[in-house]
Amino acid sequence: MSAPDHANPFDDPDGVFLVVRNDEARHSLWPGDLPVPSGWEVVHGTDTRDGCLAYVERNWTGLRPQGARTP
């Protein structure tokens, strides 16, 4: 049995991905064939890795957690 070209599914340039967001409005790229972790919701997908990264760039404008932002 040979090793996959990309042992880490997050690094697969040919993979199918989702963008997930938690309740603090943090975004994450997520492999489309893995279950979404508890506390995260799908906000974009399914798409290419580059498509998901572009979505994150357009939509996640603040790196601070939502609870730490001042109104």
ZIRAKA-V936141 format. One record per backbone hydrogen bond with DSSP energy under -1.0 kcal/mol. CO is the residue of the C=O (numbers start at 1). NH is the residue of the N-H. E is the energy in kcal/mol with one decimal. If there is no record, write none. Layout:
{{CO | NH | E} {CO | NH | E}}
This chain:
{{8 | 11 | -2.0} {12 | 15 | -1.6} {16 | 32 | -3.3} {17 | 47 | -2.1} {18 | 30 | -2.7} {19 | 43 | -2.9} {19 | 44 | -1.4} {20 | 28 | -2.3} {21 | 41 | -2.4} {22 | 25 | -2.0} {24 | 66 | -2.2} {26 | 22 | -1.9} {28 | 20 | -2.8} {30 | 18 | -2.8} {31 | 34 | -1.6} {37 | 40 | -1.7} {41 | 21 | -2.4} {44 | 19 | -3.4} {47 | 17 | -3.3} {48 | 52 | -2.3} {49 | 53 | -2.5} {50 | 54 | -2.3} {51 | 55 | -1.9} {52 | 56 | -2.3} {53 | 57 | -2.4} {54 | 58 | -2.0} {55 | 59 | -2.1} {56 | 60 | -2.7} {65 | 68 | -1.8} {66 | 69 | -1.2}}
